[in-house]
């Protein structure tokens, strides 16, 4: 899952936070998490050649310029990437950076690591991919904060198929994996029509809580 890999990438900071807790009692992760949820996302643009990799769960897109890097899910095992990218070509990547809590001792004295999310990709000034547009309903989505749910979620039968075909961008929360982190929320694009479709589906399948 996407968040499993993202948390794995941030695991060194989480581990350092846990191991050094005794010697850094002044660092309050819960307080830092509350502060992170109030910070405004930072728009960033980079120009980079893309790198596509596959960890067995689906392809990942990587791009970087200077100190800014992007690692984002790029399709899955059942679906091809939303757009084909030439690994030998430089594209413009418009990103939004949001803060995730890390131990200052493992992050140069800073409480936050600014993690980049993909907004759009441009090729010679032309938009070839826009993550803010729902591909199913073809409408502009809203950027909203949603909870991160840690642990193993339970879903009703048929939920995964319904999510892919009816409400791929409802996203009432994101799955954080099994490693409990300090972060409680993350910002994502949400589609109003997807949200309505999931509400209809949930009403018809009330037997299992997620």
C-alpha positions in Angstrom: 0.0 0.0 0.0 1.1 3.6 -0.6 1.3 4.6 3.0 3.2 1.5 4.0 6.0 2.5 1.7 5.9 6.2 2.7 6.2 5.3 6.3 9.0 2.8 5.6 10.9 5.7 3.9 10.3 7.8 7.1 11.1 4.9 9.4 14.6 6.1 10.3 13.2 9.3 11.7 10.4 7.4 13.6 12.9 5.0 15.0 15.3 7.7 16.1 12.4 9.5 17.7 11.5 6.4 19.8 15.1 5.4 20.7 16.2 8.9 21.7 13.0 9.8 23.7 14.7 9.5 27.0 17.5 11.9 26.1 15.2 14.4 24.3 12.3 14.7 26.8 11.7 18.3 25.7 10.5 17.1 22.3 6.7 16.5 22.5 5.6 14.5 19.4 1.9 15.1 20.1 2.4 18.8 20.3 4.5 18.8 17.2 1.8 16.8 15.4 -0.8 19.4 16.4 1.4 22.1 15.1 2.1 20.3 11.8 -1.7 20.0 11.2 -1.9 23.8 11.2 0.9 24.6 8.9 0.2 25.6 5.3 1.4 23.3 2.5 4.3 24.7 0.4 4.1 24.8 -3.4 7.3 23.7 -5.1 8.3 23.2 -8.7 11.1 21.0 -9.9 12.5 20.0 -13.3 13.7 16.4 -13.4 13.9 13.2 -15.4 11.5 10.6 -14.0 12.5 7.3 -12.6 9.9 4.5 -12.5 10.5 1.5 -10.2 8.3 -1.4 -9.1 8.4 -3.0 -5.6 6.0 -5.8 -6.5 2.9 -3.9 -5.4 2.9 -1.6 -8.4 5.0 1.2 -10.0 6.4 4.2 -8.2 7.5 7.5 -9.6 10.6 9.3 -8.4 11.9 12.7 -9.4 14.3 15.1 -7.7 16.1 18.4 -8.1 18.4 19.9 -5.4 17.1 19.1 -2.0 13.5 18.4 -3.2 12.5 14.9 -4.1 9.2 13.2 -5.0 8.3 9.6 -4.4 4.7 8.8 -5.4 2.5 5.8 -6.3 2.2 5.6 -10.1 -0.6 3.1 -10.8 -0.9 -0.4 -9.5 -0.6 -4.0 -10.6 -4.0 -3.9 -12.3 -3.9 -0.5 -13.9 -1.3 1.1 -16.1 0.3 4.4 -15.1 -1.9 7.5 -15.7 0.5 8.8 -18.3 3.6 7.3 -19.9 6.8 9.2 -19.0 10.1 9.1 -20.9 12.9 8.4 -18.4 15.4 10.3 -20.7 13.2 13.5 -20.8 13.0 16.3 -18.3 9.6 17.3 -17.1 8.2 20.0 -14.9 6.7 18.6 -11.6 4.4 20.9 -9.6 4.4 19.6 -6.0 2.9 20.4 -2.6 5.0 19.9 0.5 3.4 19.1 3.8 5.1 18.5 7.1 5.5 15.2 8.9 6.7 15.0 12.5 10.3 13.7 13.1 12.7 13.8 16.0 14.8 17.0 15.7 18.0 15.0 16.6 17.5 13.0 13.4 16.5 15.9 11.2 19.1 18.7 11.7 17.3 20.2 14.7 14.0 20.5 12.8 10.7 19.0 14.1 9.3 18.4 10.6 10.3 16.7 7.4 8.6 18.3 4.4 7.2 15.5 2.2 6.2 16.3 -1.4 3.0 15.2 -3.1 2.5 15.4 -6.8 0.0 17.9 -8.2 0.7 18.0 -11.9 3.2 17.2 -14.6 4.0 19.5 -17.5 5.8 18.6 -20.8 7.1 21.7 -22.6 4.6 23.8 -20.8 1.6 21.5 -21.5 -0.1 19.8 -18.6 0.0 16.0 -19.2 -1.2 14.9 -15.8 -3.2 16.7 -13.1 -3.7 14.9 -9.7 -6.2 17.5 -8.6 -8.7 16.3 -11.3 -10.8 13.2 -10.5 -10.2 10.8 -13.4 -13.6 9.2 -12.9 -15.8 12.3 -12.6 -13.5 14.7 -14.4 -14.1 17.5 -11.8 -11.7 19.6 -9.7 -11.1 18.1 -6.3 -10.6 19.8 -3.0 -7.4 19.6 -0.9 -8.4 18.5 2.6 -6.9 17.0 5.7 -7.9 13.5 6.6 -7.0 11.1 9.4 -4.2 8.6 9.1 -5.5 5.2 10.2 -2.8 2.8 11.6 -3.2 -0.9 11.9 -5.1 -3.4 9.7 -8.5 -2.0 8.5 -11.5 -4.3 7.9 -13.6 -3.8 4.8 -17.0 -5.2 3.7 -17.0 -7.6 0.8 -16.9 -5.8 -2.5 -15.5 -2.6 -1.0 -12.2 -2.6 -3.0 -14.0 -3.1 -6.3 -16.5 -0.4 -5.5 -13.8 2.0 -4.5 -12.0 1.6 -7.8 -15.1 1.9 -9.9 -17.4 4.2 -8.0 -15.5 6.4 -5.5 -11.7 6.3 -6.0 -11.2 9.7 -4.5 -13.6 9.7 -1.6 -10.6 9.1 0.8 -12.2 9.6 4.2 -8.8 8.6 5.7 -5.5 7.1 4.5 -3.9 3.8 5.6 -0.8 4.4 7.7 0.4 0.8 7.9 1.3 -1.1 11.0 4.0 1.3 12.3 2.4 3.9 14.6 3.7 7.3 13.9 3.2 10.7 15.6 1.3 12.1 12.6 -2.5 11.9 12.8 -3.6 13.6 9.6 -2.4 14.1 6.0 -3.7 16.3 3.2 -5.1 14.7 0.0 -7.3 15.6 -2.9 -11.0 14.6 -2.4 -13.8 14.5 -5.0 -17.2 15.6 -3.9 -18.9 13.2 -6.2 -16.8 10.3 -5.0 -17.7 11.2 -1.4 -21.4 11.1 -2.3 -21.0 7.8 -4.1 -19.2 6.2 -1.0 -22.0 7.5 1.3 -24.5 5.7 -0.9 -22.4 2.5 -0.9 -21.8 2.7 2.9 -25.5 3.0 3.5 -26.2 -0.2 1.5 -23.3 -2.0 3.3 -23.6 -1.1 7.0 -22.6 -4.4 8.5 -18.8 -3.8 8.8 -17.1 -0.8 10.3 -13.8 0.5 8.8 
